Amino acid sequence: MTASAAAPAVPEGEAANPIDRLTPEQLDAIARELDAIREQVRADLGERDAAYIRRVVDVQRVLEASARILLIVTRSRGSAAAATALLTVAKILENMEIGHNVMHGQWDWMRDPRIHSSTWEWDAVSTAQSWKHAHNYQHHTYTNVVGKDRDLGYSAIRVHPDQPWHPVYLLQPVYAVALAFIFEWAIAIYDMELDAVGRGTKSAAEARGEVRAFARKAGRQFAKDYVLFPALSGRAARRTLLANLTANTARSIWTHTIVFMGHLPEGAETFTERQLEDESRGAWYVRQLLGSCNLDGSRLFHLMSGHLSFQVEHHLFPDLPSNRYPQIAGRVRAVCERHGLPYESGRLGRQYRSVAKKVLRFALP
Amino acid sequence: MHVFAEHRRRARGRLWDAANLLTTPLLPDDFLGLVNPLWSRRQPAGRVVAVRRETADSATITIRPGAGWREHRAGQHVTVGVEVDGVRHQRSYSLTSPPRSADGCIAITVKAVRDGVVSSHLVHRTRPGALLFLGAATGDFVLPEQLPGRLLFITAGSGVTPVMGILRTLARADTLGDVAVVHIDRDPGGVIFAGELRQLAGQRRLTLHEHHTARLGRPSAAEIVERVGDWRERETWACGPGELLDGLEAHFSASGERARLRTERFHVRAAVATTTTGTAATGGSITFTRSGVTVDADGATTLLAAGEAAGALLPSGCRAGVCRTCIGPLRAGVVRDLRSGAVSGEPGDVVQTCISVAVGPVEIEL
């Protein structure tokens, strides 16, 4: 299933990478301009931002509690369906706008011990600890570097000509879709990076500890959704179980979709490990910029995507509060225009087709 | 009976485990706090019921604590958390109310210090209804179980606050025996609790000696104790600025009475403006409390680099301030963010060691 991508010495298409056109002075200028945006937002953070995240957290908890209670008490199929929808929304909010962003440290500035990256645990089978390492460190540091960014196709999907072809990729259109349904579990296991033990880059003891933590966490998550709440529903146990399964699966499909749209559509650049050598702050910024794609949509859409629809802004400033991304998008776009850099953005449908095309194309040699 | 109690206890435990599982990965407490923040036991809080002005720059804040509050002892202090501009700040204040008050409320008395974000917020901008976060009451500046016959309290400025808690507790129980109070302040008008202290003195329930520095200058330790003739026969509690306490400790030691003196020091951190960029990063000694490593670093070496060079095994990731793998709680001192130049040194600050340098001595829990 897995194939590690070895980067050839001179990958094709590298010459066309806009990052190579920029002089060190231009890169420094870009870094200064983007740093200025960051500092300005940082200095302006205050009560309204704090009120925003608290409101989202409160709304999410009320939604989840109402959905759970409704599922236990209701007899009608209509309200059970409504409760399932509510639970799905609550679970998506919890992972996307709250969990992902809190664990990035976006709200650490509030110094609220209950909304803090060091204490947050999310409603997912992966532990916060393991996910933070895989996501905040590996993915956000090595974004779109072929062979380094494990999130790029998750080793299982070939999305770039530099990844050597293998006959198993003929099946990738099928398993890429299947992955969406089990995404929550798949990333939990993938993020533990157990193959690193074989390569000798991770100690067996460390891996054992992570697996144990995962088993404990996943066990509790499983027991909650598939044993305890169904049991509390008495005769409606089967229905509650199905509702919870539906909510978890729908959330998996949604997060899978948003995550795949962030770095894979046509227009998102990939990079080689050579690019990481002595990478300046400006070059890091530009790599984040070129490797990310935004999604256009309504305010509700942005909220439900955890503002990952502002993937560009998120990758430039992963620890700025998500509610600020829409406000700075115009200025980031202006920086891009000034320096002749592309700023990729498109509607979900278009980006989806673009990614699908890639998955189909690279299934073949 | 015993068997039933044991069964009940176990059943309650199982019920609690089940409730925990229902709300996993959160706790039932998180949902209780959603309905009413005062119900939370994980994060004790209290509601302000009254703010009474004591002097021009001090006020007593009466708080109705929620479910998480544990009763205090007179003389103890509590960490109070307030939110100013969306940011949580924590400071310790002496409890000035006696424990187990009839209305279930507690009180802190706060003096607004210059540039004090929290103290001026509490004194000037806090209204009834406001929510305050509360830590546990702590401190050993308390009376022993067995009350000594003769007591002496030496206080200066807002150092009177923990002593007031003790005096009120004694007065309420009618156990104010032979009590002498020496209070030092700038002028008569600035004395917190002046009315109450002078009234107690007027009723001959205690003897009060006031020393006003605007008129008499700063008194020496000897001058202070000589105001109470039999000070050598008294158990003494003193609270005030560090210099005063240092002087008293030296004097009591020299007189062979050190065992009779208990002191309470207010730890006032240097006010840190979180956006200033002027002061040069000076470096300093960095202590990693969990690793047990202390190392000196200059103003250009990050906490992470310094710690690793000294052999501490520290969490690290991107080393560029992106991933926050390296963060640790700052226990003491001030650090500077190399990217923005911003300094931080508030209790409860969590810092990224890969982009922070020490400004003076620093302790970090890693």
Chai-1 contact restraints between the chains, C-beta under 6 A:
chainA,res_idxA,chainB,res_idxB,connection_type,confidence,min_distance_angstrom,max_distance_angstrom,comment,restraint_id
A,E39,B,S340,contact,1.0,0.0,6.0,A-B,restraint_1
A,G46,B,D85,contact,1.0,0.0,6.0,A-B,restraint_2
A,G46,B,G86,contact,1.0,0.0,6.0,A-B,restraint_3
A,E47,B,D85,contact,1.0,0.0,6.0,A-B,restraint_4
A,E47,B,G86,contact,1.0,0.0,6.0,A-B,restraint_5
A,D49,B,G86,contact,1.0,0.0,6.0,A-B,restraint_6
A,A50,B,G86,contact,1.0,0.0,6.0,A-B,restraint_7
A,R61,B,L34,contact,1.0,0.0,6.0,A-B,restraint_8
A,G105,B,R324,contact,1.0,0.0,6.0,A-B,restraint_9
A,M110,B,G86,contact,1.0,0.0,6.0,A-B,restraint_10
A,M110,B,V87,contact,1.0,0.0,6.0,A-B,restraint_11
A,R111,B,V87,contact,1.0,0.0,6.0,A-B,restraint_12
A,R111,B,R88,contact,1.0,0.0,6.0,A-B,restraint_13
A,R111,B,G348,contact,1.0,0.0,6.0,A-B,restraint_14
A,D112,B,R88,contact,1.0,0.0,6.0,A-B,restraint_15
A,S117,B,R324,contact,1.0,0.0,6.0,A-B,restraint_16
A,E121,B,P25,contact,1.0,0.0,6.0,A-B,restraint_17
A,N136,B,C323,contact,1.0,0.0,6.0,A-B,restraint_18
A,N136,B,R324,contact,1.0,0.0,6.0,A-B,restraint_19
A,Y137,B,G317,contact,1.0,0.0,6.0,A-B,restraint_20
A,Y137,B,C318,contact,1.0,0.0,6.0,A-B,restraint_21
A,Y137,B,C323,contact,1.0,0.0,6.0,A-B,restraint_22
A,Y137,B,T325,contact,1.0,0.0,6.0,A-B,restraint_23
A,H140,B,V322,contact,1.0,0.0,6.0,A-B,restraint_24
A,H140,B,C323,contact,1.0,0.0,6.0,A-B,restraint_25
A,T141,B,C318,contact,1.0,0.0,6.0,A-B,restraint_26
A,T141,B,C323,contact,1.0,0.0,6.0,A-B,restraint_27
A,R220,B,T24,contact,1.0,0.0,6.0,A-B,restraint_28
A,A223,B,L21,contact,1.0,0.0,6.0,A-B,restraint_29
A,K224,B,L21,contact,1.0,0.0,6.0,A-B,restraint_30
A,K224,B,T24,contact,1.0,0.0,6.0,A-B,restraint_31
A,L228,B,L21,contact,1.0,0.0,6.0,A-B,restraint_32
